[in-house]
Amino acid sequence: MPPSTPPDDVTHPPAQVPAPAQRDEAVTTSDPERIRALAHPLRLAILDLLDDEGQATATRCAEVTGESVASCSFHLRMLAKYGFVEPAERVGREKPWKPVGTGRTSRYDPEQPESLRAAGELARIVVDQEAARVAQWIDSAPRQPHEWLLASVMTKSSFWATPEELTELSRELQAITDRFEGRWTHPELRPEGSRPARFFGVVNADPFDPDAPADAGSPAARTPGAPAEGPVTVELPTGEEPRA
C-alpha cells in the first residue's frame, strides 16, 4: 500500500531523474529497475490515460481507474522518479502530470541479463490488460454499429522466418500505425467520422529446444513441404442488431 499523502502533493520530479526523452521521441530503456517501475497494472493504466488525454491530475486518474487519489498520486511520483512522467503546467490549484516523450519502449539487452526477466514481467501485465480490453470489445459488439464491426479484425498467422526477417517484420509492425500520427494531440487532423481505435500486436518465434526429442508438435518433426497454418481471421459475429 502506498503511504497516505495529499493528492498531487509534488510539483517537481524527484532528484536523479533519468535524462528526459525529446518531445518527439519514445522513452527507451533496458534498465531492469526502470522496466520494473512500469510493471504495475495501475501505473500502466495511468500512463494509458495520460497518453489519451495529454495530461491528468491524480484526482482524474482516480476517477478513471477507480483507485484512491492518494494511491494515484503515489504511483505518479514513482513514474516521475523513473522518468516516464513529468509535471505539466499548473492550472489554478490543479497539479497535472503529462507523459514524457511520445511512447515507451522496454528492450531486452543481452548485456543486462536482468532486463529479460524485467521485460517479461512487464509483458505479462500488458498481455493481461490487452486481453481484458479485447474481451470488453467483444462483449460490446451487439451494441456497436455495423460499419465499425466490419472494420475490426482479429487475425493470426504461422510461418517460417530467419531472425533477420523476424526483426524486419517486428519493425514494420511497430510502424504500422504511423499513418495516423498526430491525431491524438491535434484534433484538426482527425477525419470526419473517426473515433479512437486500438491495435495490439505480437511477433515471436516458437519456443524450441534443439536438444529435446522431436515430437509431432516441434518444428523439426514437421513433414518437409507440408503447409504451415495459414492466416486465421475472426470477423466478430453479433448476437443482435447493432445500433445504427
Backbone as numpy.savetxt, mean C-alpha at the origin, in Angstrom:
# Nx Ny Nz CAx CAy CAz Cx Cy Cz
0.05 -0.31 24.41 -0.78 0.89 24.41 0.09 2.14 24.41
-0.20 3.13 23.56 0.58 4.36 23.57 0.26 5.14 24.82
1.18 5.97 25.29 0.90 6.78 26.46 -0.22 7.76 26.20
-0.96 8.09 27.26 -2.05 9.06 27.12 -1.47 10.45 26.99
-1.71 11.10 25.85 -1.17 12.43 25.59 -2.23 13.28 24.94
-2.13 14.58 25.06 -3.09 15.46 24.38 -2.97 15.28 22.88
-4.08 15.41 22.13 -4.01 15.23 20.67 -3.15 16.28 20.01
-2.42 15.82 18.96 -1.62 16.74 18.14 -0.74 17.64 19.00
-0.07 17.06 19.99 0.66 17.88 20.94 2.08 18.17 20.52
2.48 17.72 19.32 3.83 17.98 18.84 3.73 18.76 17.54
4.42 19.86 17.48 4.36 20.69 16.28 5.62 20.59 15.44
6.64 19.89 15.94 7.89 19.72 15.20 8.29 18.26 15.22
8.92 17.75 14.15 9.38 16.37 14.17 10.43 16.17 15.25
10.52 14.95 15.79 11.54 14.67 16.78 12.94 14.82 16.19
13.92 14.85 17.06 15.30 14.94 16.60 15.70 13.68 15.87
16.76 13.75 15.08 17.35 12.63 14.37 16.37 12.03 13.35
15.60 12.86 12.73 14.73 12.41 11.66 15.59 12.10 10.43
15.33 10.97 9.72 16.11 10.68 8.51 15.97 11.81 7.50
16.96 11.92 6.64 16.93 12.97 5.62 15.63 12.87 4.83
14.90 13.97 4.68 13.61 13.92 4.01 13.75 13.66 2.52
12.73 13.00 1.97 12.70 12.82 0.52 12.29 14.12 -0.13
12.66 14.27 -1.40 12.19 15.42 -2.16 10.68 15.31 -2.34
10.04 16.44 -2.61 8.58 16.45 -2.73 8.08 15.50 -3.81
8.87 15.33 -4.88 8.42 14.50 -5.98 9.05 13.12 -5.96
9.57 12.70 -4.81 10.20 11.39 -4.70 9.50 10.55 -3.65
9.58 9.23 -3.82 9.08 8.32 -2.80 10.12 8.20 -1.69
9.65 7.90 -0.50 10.55 7.60 0.61 10.98 6.15 0.46
12.25 5.92 0.20 12.77 4.58 -0.04 13.73 4.20 1.07
13.55 3.01 1.62 14.43 2.59 2.71 14.62 1.08 2.72
15.80 0.67 3.14 16.11 -0.73 3.43 16.51 -0.90 4.90
16.36 0.18 5.66 16.71 0.16 7.07 15.67 -0.67 7.82
16.06 -1.79 8.43 15.08 -2.64 9.11 14.27 -1.90 10.17
14.91 -0.99 10.89 14.20 -0.27 11.95 13.11 0.63 11.36
13.41 1.30 10.26 12.42 2.16 9.63 11.29 1.33 9.02
11.63 0.20 8.43 10.59 -0.65 7.85 9.67 -1.17 8.95
10.25 -1.57 10.07 9.42 -2.06 11.19 8.51 -0.95 11.72
8.97 0.29 11.62 8.13 1.40 12.08 6.86 1.51 11.25
6.89 1.03 10.02 5.70 1.04 9.17 4.80 -0.16 9.41
5.37 -1.23 9.95 4.66 -2.50 10.07 3.67 -2.49 11.23
2.67 -1.64 11.12 1.63 -1.52 12.13 0.34 -1.15 11.40
-0.74 -1.90 11.59 -1.97 -1.65 10.83 -2.49 -0.22 10.95
-2.45 0.35 12.16 -2.97 1.70 12.32 -2.09 2.73 11.62
-0.79 2.54 11.68 0.11 3.49 11.00 -0.11 3.45 9.50
-0.31 2.25 8.95 -0.57 2.15 7.52 -1.92 2.79 7.17
-2.91 2.61 8.03 -4.22 3.24 7.79 -4.11 4.76 7.84
-3.32 5.27 8.77 -3.11 6.71 8.87 -2.40 7.23 7.63
-1.40 6.52 7.17 -0.68 6.95 5.97 -1.60 6.92 4.74
-2.47 5.92 4.65 -3.43 5.88 3.54 -4.32 7.12 3.57
-4.77 7.50 4.76 -5.62 8.68 4.90 -4.86 9.95 4.48
-3.62 10.08 4.94 -2.83 11.26 4.57 -2.58 11.29 3.07
-2.33 10.13 2.48 -2.12 10.07 1.03 -3.38 10.53 0.29
-4.54 10.10 0.78 -5.80 10.41 0.09 -6.22 11.87 0.29
-6.04 12.38 1.51 -6.55 13.71 1.83 -5.49 14.79 1.82
-4.23 14.41 1.71 -3.15 15.40 1.66 -2.61 15.76 3.02
-3.49 15.91 3.99 -3.08 16.19 5.36 -4.25 15.88 6.28
-3.95 15.67 7.55 -5.01 15.37 8.52 -4.46 15.55 9.92
-5.35 15.90 10.84 -4.99 15.98 12.25 -5.19 14.62 12.89
-4.71 14.48 14.12 -4.94 13.25 14.87 -6.43 13.04 15.09
-7.16 14.13 15.25 -8.61 14.03 15.44 -9.28 13.44 14.20
-8.86 13.92 13.02 -9.41 13.38 11.78 -9.03 11.91 11.61
-7.80 11.57 11.93 -7.36 10.17 11.85 -8.21 9.28 12.75
-8.52 9.78 13.93 -9.35 9.01 14.86 -10.75 8.81 14.30
-11.31 9.85 13.67 -12.65 9.74 13.08 -12.70 8.65 12.02
-11.68 8.57 11.19 -11.68 7.63 10.07 -11.34 6.22 10.52
-10.38 6.07 11.44 -9.91 4.74 11.84 -10.70 4.13 12.99
-11.41 4.97 13.74 -12.13 4.46 14.90 -11.27 4.30 16.13
-10.00 4.71 16.06 -9.10 4.66 17.21 -9.20 5.96 18.01
-8.57 5.99 19.17 -8.61 7.20 19.99 -7.71 8.28 19.40
-8.00 9.52 19.74 -7.17 10.63 19.28 -5.76 10.49 19.85
-5.66 10.10 21.12 -4.34 9.95 21.74 -3.51 8.88 21.03
-4.16 7.78 20.66 -3.44 6.72 19.95 -2.96 7.20 18.59
-3.83 7.89 17.85 -3.44 8.39 16.53 -2.32 9.42 16.66
-2.38 10.26 17.68 -1.34 11.26 17.89 0.00 10.57 18.15
-0.01 9.53 18.96 1.21 8.77 19.25 1.80 8.18 17.97
0.96 7.54 17.16 1.47 6.88 15.96 1.91 7.90 14.90
1.29 9.04 14.85 1.77 10.10 13.96 3.16 10.55 14.36
3.40 10.68 15.65 4.74 11.08 16.12 5.78 10.01 15.79
5.38 8.75 15.89 6.31 7.67 15.53 6.62 7.69 14.03
5.62 7.95 13.23 5.85 8.06 11.78 6.75 9.25 11.46
6.58 10.33 12.21 7.45 11.50 12.02 8.88 11.18 12.45
9.02 10.45 13.53 10.35 10.09 14.02 11.16 9.37 12.95
10.48 8.53 12.16 11.19 7.75 11.14 11.08 8.36 9.75
10.61 9.59 9.67 10.68 10.34 8.42 9.61 10.05 7.41
8.44 9.55 7.85 7.37 9.24 6.90 6.29 10.32 6.86
6.16 11.12 7.91 5.22 12.23 7.91 5.92 13.44 8.52
5.31 14.59 8.34 5.86 15.83 8.90 4.70 16.79 9.18
4.91 17.76 10.06 3.83 18.71 10.33 3.48 19.52 9.08
2.20 19.73 8.87 1.73 20.61 7.81 1.50 22.00 8.40
1.21 22.95 7.54 0.97 24.31 8.01 -0.26 24.34 8.92
-0.12 24.98 10.05 -1.21 25.04 11.00 -2.36 25.90 10.46
-3.57 25.47 10.79 -4.77 26.23 10.45 -5.49 26.53 11.75
-5.33 27.75 12.25 -5.90 28.07 13.55 -5.23 27.25 14.63
-6.02 26.57 15.42 -5.48 25.75 16.49 -5.18 24.33 16.04
-5.59 24.00 14.82 -5.37 22.64 14.33 -3.90 22.43 13.99
-3.43 21.22 14.21 -2.04 20.86 13.94 -2.02 19.62 13.03
-2.21 19.84 11.75 -2.27 18.70 10.82 -0.88 18.15 10.48
-0.91 16.92 9.97 0.30 16.24 9.48 0.11 15.93 8.00
1.22 15.81 7.29 1.18 15.46 5.88 2.25 14.41 5.59
2.06 13.62 4.53 3.06 12.61 4.19 4.32 13.25 3.61
5.44 12.60 3.83 6.71 13.02 3.23 6.86 12.30 1.89
7.21 13.03 0.86 7.41 12.41 -0.45 6.11 12.02 -1.12
6.21 11.28 -2.22 5.04 10.91 -3.02 4.70 9.43 -2.88
5.24 8.76 -1.91 4.97 7.35 -1.70 6.04 6.75 -0.83
5.97 5.44 -0.65 6.94 4.76 0.21 7.35 3.45 -0.43
8.65 3.18 -0.43 9.19 1.93 -0.94 10.07 1.31 0.13
9.70 0.13 0.58 10.52 -0.63 1.54 11.18 -1.76 0.78
12.49 -1.76 0.75 13.23 -2.63 -0.17 14.18 -3.56 0.59
14.13 -4.83 0.24 15.09 -5.79 0.78 16.47 -5.50 0.23
17.46 -5.46 1.10 18.85 -5.23 0.73 19.69 -6.39 1.24
20.29 -7.21 0.36 21.09 -8.34 0.81 22.21 -7.96 1.77
22.66 -6.69 1.72 23.71 -6.26 2.64 23.15 -5.94 4.02
21.84 -5.89 4.13 21.18 -5.72 5.43 20.19 -6.88 5.60
20.68 -8.05 6.01 19.84 -9.25 6.05 18.54 -9.08 6.82
18.55 -8.28 7.89 17.34 -8.10 8.69 16.25 -7.36 7.92
16.64 -6.71 6.82 15.62 -6.00 6.04 14.63 -6.98 5.41
15.06 -8.22 5.18 14.16 -9.22 4.60 13.03 -9.56 5.57
13.39 -9.82 6.82 12.37 -10.13 7.81 11.45 -8.93 8.04
12.03 -7.74 8.13 11.23 -6.53 8.37 10.27 -6.29 7.21
10.77 -6.41 5.97 9.90 -6.20 4.81 8.81 -7.26 4.75
9.13 -8.48 5.16 8.12 -9.54 5.19 7.02 -9.24 6.18
7.37 -8.71 7.35 6.37 -8.35 8.35 5.44 -7.27 7.81
6.03 -6.29 7.15 5.23 -5.21 6.57 4.34 -5.75 5.45
4.89 -6.61 4.60 4.13 -7.14 3.47 2.91 -7.92 3.93
3.06 -8.70 5.00 1.92 -9.47 5.49 0.77 -8.56 5.91
1.09 -7.45 6.57 0.04 -6.52 6.99 -0.62 -5.89 5.78
0.19 -5.49 4.80 -0.37 -4.88 3.59 -1.29 -5.86 2.87
-0.87 -7.11 2.75 -1.71 -8.12 2.09 -3.03 -8.30 2.84
-2.97 -8.38 4.17 -4.20 -8.53 4.96 -5.13 -7.35 4.75
-4.58 -6.13 4.75 -5.42 -4.94 4.59 -6.01 -4.88 3.18
-5.23 -5.23 2.18 -5.75 -5.20 0.81 -6.79 -6.29 0.60
-6.59 -7.46 1.21 -7.59 -8.52 1.11 -8.92 -8.07 1.72
-8.84 -7.37 2.86 -10.05 -6.86 3.49 -10.72 -5.81 2.61
-9.91 -4.96 1.96 -10.48 -3.94 1.09 -11.18 -4.57 -0.10
-10.56 -5.58 -0.71 -11.17 -6.25 -1.86 -12.46 -6.96 -1.44
-12.45 -7.58 -0.26 -13.66 -8.25 0.23 -14.79 -7.24 0.42
-14.44 -6.05 0.90 -15.45 -5.00 1.07 -16.01 -4.57 -0.28
-15.13 -4.48 -1.27 -15.59 -4.14 -2.62 -16.54 -5.22 -3.16
-16.21 -6.49 -2.97 -17.07 -7.58 -3.43 -18.43 -7.50 -2.75
-18.43 -7.25 -1.44 -19.69 -7.17 -0.70 -20.54 -6.00 -1.19
-19.90 -4.94 -1.67 -20.65 -3.76 -2.10 -21.14 -3.86 -3.53
-20.73 -4.91 -4.25 -21.03 -5.01 -5.68 -22.51 -4.87 -6.02
-23.42 -5.48 -5.26 -24.84 -5.34 -5.64 -25.36 -3.92 -5.61
-24.62 -3.03 -4.96 -25.09 -1.64 -4.86 -24.34 -0.70 -5.79
-23.49 -1.25 -6.67 -22.67 -0.43 -7.55 -23.24 -0.37 -8.96
-22.98 0.72 -9.68 -23.45 0.84 -11.06 -22.80 -0.19 -11.98
-23.52 -0.60 -13.01 -23.01 -1.61 -13.94 -21.65 -1.22 -14.51
-21.51 0.05 -14.95 -20.29 0.42 -15.67 -19.05 0.29 -14.80
-19.19 0.51 -13.49 -18.02 0.40 -12.61 -17.69 -1.06 -12.33
-18.69 -1.91 -12.27 -18.41 -3.34 -12.10 -17.74 -3.91 -13.35
-18.21 -3.51 -14.52 -17.63 -4.01 -15.76 -16.22 -3.47 -15.98
-15.90 -2.34 -15.36 -14.57 -1.74 -15.51 -13.57 -2.32 -14.52
-14.05 -3.09 -13.54 -13.17 -3.65 -12.50 -12.84 -5.10 -12.81
-11.71 -5.56 -12.30 -11.28 -6.91 -12.64 -10.36 -7.47 -11.56
-10.39 -8.77 -11.39 -9.37 -9.50 -10.65 -8.75 -10.50 -11.62
-7.44 -10.57 -11.66 -6.80 -11.46 -12.63 -5.50 -12.02 -12.06
-5.12 -13.20 -12.52 -3.84 -13.79 -12.14 -3.31 -14.59 -13.32
-2.02 -14.88 -13.30 -1.41 -15.61 -14.40 -0.15 -16.31 -13.90
0.16 -17.46 -14.52 1.39 -18.19 -14.21 2.25 -18.26 -15.47
3.56 -18.17 -15.31 4.46 -18.12 -16.46 5.87 -18.43 -15.99
6.76 -18.68 -16.93 8.18 -18.88 -16.64 8.93 -17.60 -16.99
9.89 -17.21 -16.15 10.64 -15.98 -16.40 11.99 -16.06 -15.71
12.95 -15.33 -16.24 14.27 -15.20 -15.61 14.20 -14.09 -14.56
15.20 -14.02 -13.67 15.22 -12.90 -12.72 15.18 -11.54 -13.40
15.88 -11.43 -14.52 15.91 -10.15 -15.23 14.53 -9.81 -15.79
13.85 -10.81 -16.34 12.52 -10.57 -16.89 11.52 -10.23 -15.79
11.66 -10.91 -14.65 10.74 -10.64 -13.54 10.99 -9.24 -12.96
12.25 -8.83 -12.94 12.57 -7.47 -12.50 11.93 -6.44 -13.43
12.02 -6.68 -14.73 11.43 -5.76 -15.69 9.91 -5.70 -15.53
9.28 -6.86 -15.32 7.84 -6.89 -15.12 7.45 -6.14 -13.85
8.23 -6.32 -12.79 7.94 -5.62 -11.53 7.99 -4.11 -11.72
8.98 -3.64 -12.47 9.09 -2.20 -12.73 7.92 -1.70 -13.56
7.50 -2.49 -14.54 6.36 -2.09 -15.36 5.10 -2.01 -14.50
4.95 -2.96 -13.58 3.77 -2.96 -12.70 3.76 -1.74 -11.79
4.94 -1.38 -11.28 5.02 -0.22 -10.40 4.64 1.07 -11.13
4.86 1.09 -12.43 4.60 2.32 -13.21 3.25 2.30 -13.91
2.44 1.27 -13.66 1.24 1.09 -14.48 0.19 2.18 -14.26
0.21 2.81 -13.09 -0.77 3.88 -12.85 -0.17 5.27 -13.01
1.02 5.36 -13.57 1.64 6.68 -13.76 0.80 7.59 -14.64
-0.01 7.01 -15.51 -0.83 7.83 -16.43 -1.84 8.69 -15.66
-2.14 8.30 -14.41 -3.11 9.06 -13.61 -2.44 9.99 -12.61
-1.14 10.14 -12.72 -0.37 10.92 -11.75 -0.91 12.36 -11.66
-1.00 12.84 -10.44 -1.40 14.22 -10.20 -2.87 14.42 -9.90
-3.68 13.42 -10.15 -5.13 13.62 -9.99 -5.58 13.69 -8.54
-4.81 13.09 -7.62 -5.17 13.19 -6.21 -5.02 14.63 -5.73
-3.90 15.24 -6.08 -3.59 16.58 -5.55 -4.11 17.71 -6.42
-4.49 17.40 -7.66 -4.97 18.44 -8.58 -6.33 18.02 -9.15
-7.40 18.37 -8.47 -8.75 17.96 -8.91 -9.07 18.39 -10.34
-8.45 19.47 -10.80 -8.75 19.94 -12.15 -8.28 18.95 -13.22
-7.41 18.01 -12.85 -6.92 17.01 -13.79 -7.86 15.81 -13.90
-8.85 15.72 -13.03 -9.74 14.56 -13.01 -10.81 14.72 -14.09
-10.92 13.75 -15.01 -11.96 13.84 -16.04 -13.35 13.76 -15.40
-14.31 14.33 -16.08 -15.68 14.26 -15.60 -16.11 12.80 -15.51
-16.75 12.45 -14.42 -17.22 11.07 -14.23 -16.22 10.16 -13.57
-15.03 10.68 -13.22 -14.02 9.82 -12.57 -14.30 9.72 -11.08
-13.76 8.69 -10.46 -13.89 8.49 -9.03 -12.64 7.78 -8.53
-12.37 7.78 -7.24 -11.17 7.09 -6.74 -11.21 5.60 -7.08
-10.05 5.07 -7.44 -9.93 3.65 -7.77 -8.66 3.11 -7.12
-8.56 1.80 -6.99 -7.43 1.17 -6.30 -6.81 0.08 -7.17
-5.53 -0.08 -7.00 -4.79 -1.14 -7.69 -3.83 -1.77 -6.70
-3.79 -3.09 -6.69 -2.86 -3.83 -5.83 -2.27 -4.96 -6.65
-0.95 -5.04 -6.69 -0.32 -6.07 -7.51 0.84 -6.74 -6.81
1.06 -7.99 -7.13 2.19 -8.76 -6.59 2.83 -9.53 -7.74
4.14 -9.45 -7.86 4.90 -10.26 -8.80 5.90 -11.07 -8.00
5.89 -12.38 -8.14 6.86 -13.20 -7.39 7.12 -14.51 -8.13
8.31 -15.03 -7.91 8.63 -16.37 -8.40 8.10 -17.41 -7.42
7.73 -18.58 -7.93 7.29 -19.65 -7.04 8.41 -20.03 -6.08
8.10 -20.25 -4.81 9.11 -20.79 -3.89 9.55 -22.17 -4.39
10.84 -22.42 -4.39 11.33 -23.69 -4.92 12.65 -24.05 -4.25
12.70 -25.25 -3.72 13.92 -25.77 -3.11 14.56 -26.76 -4.07
15.69 -26.40 -4.68 16.30 -27.29 -5.68 16.77 -28.61 -5.10
16.92 -28.68 -3.76 17.38 -29.92 -3.13 16.24 -30.83 -2.74
15.01 -30.34 -2.85 13.86 -31.16 -2.45 13.54 -32.16 -3.56
13.00 -33.35 -3.21 12.61 -34.33 -4.23 11.55 -33.74 -5.15
11.66 -34.06 -6.42 10.67 -33.57 -7.37 9.32 -34.21 -7.09
8.25 -33.43 -7.20 6.90 -33.96 -7.06 6.02 -33.30 -8.10
4.79 -33.70 -8.09 3.89 -33.24 -9.15 3.70 -31.74 -9.16
3.92 -31.09 -8.01 3.66 -29.67 -7.95 4.87 -28.81 -8.17
6.06 -29.39 -8.32 7.26 -28.59 -8.45 7.56 -28.27 -9.90
8.22 -27.15 -10.16 8.55 -26.80 -11.54 9.36 -27.87 -12.23
10.26 -28.55 -11.51 11.13 -29.55 -12.13 10.35 -30.75 -12.64
9.15 -31.00 -12.03 8.41 -32.20 -12.39 7.42 -31.98 -13.51
7.25 -30.76 -13.96 6.28 -30.51 -15.00 6.77 -31.06 -16.33
5.85 -31.59 -17.10 6.19 -32.16 -18.39 6.66 -31.06 -19.35
7.83 -31.25 -19.98 8.29 -30.22 -20.92 7.25 -29.98 -22.00
7.00 -28.72 -22.25 6.05 -28.37 -23.29 4.61 -28.30 -22.83
4.34 -28.76 -21.59 2.97 -28.69 -21.09 2.59 -27.25 -20.84
1.38 -26.85 -21.18 0.99 -25.46 -20.99 0.89 -25.11 -19.52
1.41 -23.94 -19.17 1.25 -23.43 -17.82 -0.15 -22.86 -17.68
-0.54 -22.57 -16.46 -1.84 -21.97 -16.24 -1.92 -20.62 -16.94
-2.96 -20.43 -17.71 -3.14 -19.17 -18.40 -3.77 -18.14 -17.48
-4.01 -16.94 -18.00 -4.63 -15.90 -17.18 -5.99 -16.35 -16.64
-6.24 -16.06 -15.41 -7.53 -16.34 -14.79 -8.14 -15.01 -14.38
-9.27 -14.68 -14.96 -9.89 -13.39 -14.73 -11.27 -13.59 -14.11
-11.59 -12.77 -13.13 -12.89 -12.82 -12.47 -13.64 -11.53 -12.78
-14.77 -11.67 -13.44 -15.66 -10.53 -13.62 -16.76 -10.67 -12.58
-16.84 -9.71 -11.73 -17.67 -9.83 -10.54 -19.15 -9.94 -10.88
-19.82 -11.05 -10.43 -21.27 -11.13 -10.63 -22.00 -10.29 -9.60
-23.21 -9.96 -9.88 -24.01 -9.19 -8.92 -25.22 -10.02 -8.52
-25.57 -9.94 -7.25 -26.70 -10.70 -6.77 -28.02 -10.04 -7.05
-28.00 -8.78 -7.46 -29.23 -8.04 -7.72 -28.92 -6.93 -8.69
-29.91 -6.22 -9.12 -29.68 -5.11 -10.03 -28.90 -4.00 -9.34
-27.73 -3.61 -9.89 -27.01 -2.48 -9.30 -27.81 -1.20 -9.46
-27.54 -0.26 -8.59 -28.22 1.03 -8.72 -27.67 1.78 -9.91
-28.47 2.57 -10.52 -28.06 3.32 -11.70 -27.25 4.53 -11.30
